[in-house]
Amino acid sequence: FGVVGLARDTLHREAPEIALTADHVVIDGPPRIAGLMRSALLAADLVLIPVQPSPFDGWASAEMLELLREARIYRPQIAARFVLNRCAARTIIARETAETLADHDPPVLTSTIGQRVIFADAAQSGRLVFELAEQSAAAREIAALAAEVSRITP
């Protein structure tokens, strides 16, 4: 397990070399930096688009979907899924967002990530939720997400 910082728009040329020595490469970055995001999309086999149950996030996703559409011109095999993130349990808006995305392209994953303080604690400490609380709801959500993603990726 290692972390490499490559915040530049040549990521798509550098990522394949990194992938030679790793089982999985996760690229995370701000969607608002279009050059960097285009490069990340060209390096990706699977794109996960986090979306919060909010109309504002839906509007923000439109930019990401446009970048994905452009990337698929060059790499049509790129798979993509929405991931419901920061969901308050059993709320109407979370359920409505999931229902809206069910018929969308890309589709939404079944796994959802809740709005949990432990995620902020993990980020602050530089640790994983599994390290902080292995049996927590957050750890179960991340494990379910990882399992679902592994069924999609080649």
N, C-alpha and C positions, 0 to 999 in steps of 0.2 A: 504494500500500500504506500503510495507516495503522492505528493502534490507537486505539480509543475505549473508555473505561471507563464502563459503564452498569450498575453493580451495584445495581440496584433492581428492584422488582417491577412497574414500568411499562414494562419493556423491550419488551414486545409492542406498545406504542403508539408507541415511539420508533424501533424497528428499521426499519419500512417507509420512513421518511424517509431513513435512512442508506443503505438499499438503492437508492435512486434514483440515487446517485452512485457505486455500486460494482458490479463484476461479481459478486462473491460476498461474503457476510457470514458470518463464522464466529463463533458465540457459544460461549464456553467458560466453564464455571463449576462450582462445587461442587454436586453433586446433593443434598447434605444440607441446603441452604437451600431449603426447599420453595417458598416464595413466589417467589423468584428463578427457580427451575427451572420452575415453572408458567408464568411469564411468558415465559421463553426458549422453552419448548415451543410456546406459542401464536404465537410469532414465526417458528417454524421450518417449512421445507418438508421437510427431511430431518434426522432425529435419529440421530447416531452414538453408540452406547453402548459405550464401551471396557470390555472385560472381560479380566482376566488369567486364565490357566489355573490356577485355584485354586477350590476349593469356596467359600471365603470371598467371592470376588468374585461368584460366582453368587448368593449370598444377598443381597449388597448390590445387585445388579441388580434384585431384586424390587421395591425401593422405586421405582426409576426406571421400571420397567414399569408400576407402578400410576399414577405421575404421567402417563406417556404415555397410558395408557388414559383417564384423566380428560380430558386435552387433546383426545383424538380425539372426545370428545362434542361439542366446539365446532368442531373442525377435523378431520373424519374423513380428509381427504386427506394428513395428515402421514405421510410415509414414515419408516421406521426400520430400522436395521441394527445388529447387533453388530459390533464390531471387536476381534479378538484382539490384545491389546497386551502388551508386555513378555514375549513368548514366547521361551523358550529353544529353540533350534533342535533339531528332531528328538527332542523328549521325548515320552514316553508321555502325560503329563498334557495337554500342548498338543494332541496328536492327539485324545485323548478329549474334550477341551473342544470342539474344532472339530466332532467327530462329534455330540456332544450338541446343539450349537447348530444343526446343519444342518437338523434337523427342527423347529426352534423358530420362534415368531413373536414378534418379528421374526427374519428369517434373519441368518446371519452372512456377512460379506463374505469373499471369497476371499483378499484381501490381508491380510497379518498384519504386525505391527510387532514387531521383535525387542527383546530386552533388550540395549541397547547403551550404552556409556559416552558415546558422542558426543551422545546426546540430552541428557544432563546437562550436557555441555560447551556445547552450543548454548544451552540455557536459561540457564546461568550467564553466557554472554557476550552474550546477547540477539541471537544470530544464528541463521540457519537451518542445518540440516545440509548443505544444498547449498552454503552459503557456506564451511563448514568443510572439507568433503570431498565435492566434487561427484560423484565416482565411487564413493563408499562404498556399502556394503550398505544402510546406513540411508537414504541419499538415494534409492537404487533402491526401497526399501520405501515411502517416502513418495510417490514418483512413481507407483508402482503403485496405492497407496491413492487418490491424487488422480484418477487415470484411472478407477478403478472408480467412485468417487463421482460423477464427471462424467457417467457413463453412466446414473446413477440420477436425478439432479436434472433438473428441467425446463429 
